[in-house]
Amino acid sequence: MHVKISNHAMDSCNKRGATINEVLSAIEQGTREPVKLGRIMCRLNFEFNQVWENK
Protein backbone atom coordinates (compact mmCIF):
# COMPACT_ATOMS: atom_id res chain seq x y z
CA MET A 1 0.00 0.00 0.00
CA HIS A 2 1.32 3.46 -0.90
CA VAL A 3 0.74 6.11 1.76
CA LYS A 4 1.34 9.82 1.18
CA ILE A 5 1.98 11.81 4.35
CA SER A 6 0.78 15.42 4.00
CA ASN A 7 2.62 18.41 5.43
CA HIS A 8 -0.26 18.84 7.88
CA ALA A 9 0.17 15.23 9.06
CA MET A 10 3.94 15.75 9.43
CA ASP A 11 3.33 18.86 11.54
CA SER A 12 0.87 16.92 13.71
CA CYS A 13 3.43 14.12 14.18
CA ASN A 14 6.06 16.61 15.29
CA LYS A 15 3.68 18.28 17.75
CA ARG A 16 2.58 14.93 19.22
CA GLY A 17 5.98 13.24 19.31
CA ALA A 18 5.02 10.55 16.80
CA THR A 19 7.27 9.06 14.15
CA ILE A 20 6.36 8.29 10.56
CA ASN A 21 6.93 4.58 11.28
CA GLU A 22 4.35 4.77 14.09
CA VAL A 23 1.87 6.44 11.75
CA LEU A 24 2.39 3.73 9.14
CA SER A 25 2.01 1.02 11.81
CA ALA A 26 -1.27 2.61 12.93
CA ILE A 27 -2.52 2.58 9.34
CA GLU A 28 -1.48 -1.04 8.81
CA GLN A 29 -2.32 -2.55 12.23
CA GLY A 30 -4.56 -0.12 14.10
CA THR A 31 -8.29 -0.09 14.68
CA ARG A 32 -10.41 1.90 12.27
CA GLU A 33 -13.23 4.26 13.18
CA PRO A 34 -15.45 6.42 10.96
CA VAL A 35 -15.03 10.18 11.42
CA LYS A 36 -16.39 13.33 9.76
CA LEU A 37 -16.80 13.73 6.01
CA GLY A 38 -16.73 9.97 5.32
CA ARG A 39 -13.12 9.61 6.48
CA ILE A 40 -11.64 6.81 8.55
CA MET A 41 -9.36 7.24 11.57
CA CYS A 42 -6.71 4.62 12.36
CA ARG A 43 -5.70 4.29 16.02
CA LEU A 44 -2.82 2.38 17.60
CA ASN A 45 -1.41 3.33 21.01
CA PHE A 46 2.34 3.42 21.64
CA GLU A 47 4.30 3.93 24.86
CA PHE A 48 6.06 7.29 24.82
CA ASN A 49 7.94 7.34 28.16
CA GLN A 50 9.26 10.88 27.64
CA VAL A 51 8.31 14.41 28.62
CA TRP A 52 5.69 15.97 26.34
CA GLU A 53 4.21 19.41 26.89
CA ASN A 54 5.88 19.53 30.33
CA LYS A 55 4.15 16.33 31.48
RAZIDA-V174643 format. One record per residue. RES is the residue in one letter. PHI is phi as a letter, one per 40 degrees, with the letter a starting at -180 (none if undefined). PSI is psi in whole degrees, -180 to 180 (* if undefined). D_FIRST is the distance of its C-alpha to the first C-alpha in whole Angstrom. Layout:
# RAZIDA-V174643
res->[RES	RES]
phi->[PHI	PHI]
psi->[PSI	PSI]
d_first->[D_FIRST	D_FIRST]
This chain:
# RAZIDA-V174643
res->[M	H	V	K	I	S	N	H	A	M	D	S	C	N	K	R	G	A	T	I	N	E	V	L	S	A	I	E	Q	G	T	R	E	P	V	K	L	G	R	I	M	C	R	L	N	F	E	F	N	Q	V	W	E	N	K]
phi->[none	c	b	b	c	c	c	c	c	c	c	c	d	c	c	c	g	c	b	c	c	c	c	c	c	c	c	c	b	c	c	b	b	c	b	d	g	g	c	b	b	b	b	a	c	b	c	b	f	a	c	a	f	g	b]
psi->[134	127	128	124	119	164	-38	-43	-39	-43	-43	-41	-47	-42	-32	-3	24	152	161	-39	-37	-41	-46	-39	-41	-40	-42	-38	-12	171	155	138	138	142	-171	154	29	14	168	134	136	132	132	121	140	150	136	-48	36	171	134	125	47	24	*]
d_first->[0	4	6	10	13	16	19	20	18	19	22	22	20	23	26	24	24	20	18	15	14	16	14	10	12	13	10	9	13	15	17	16	19	20	21	23	23	20	18	16	17	15	18	18	21	22	26	27	30	31	33	31	33	37	36]
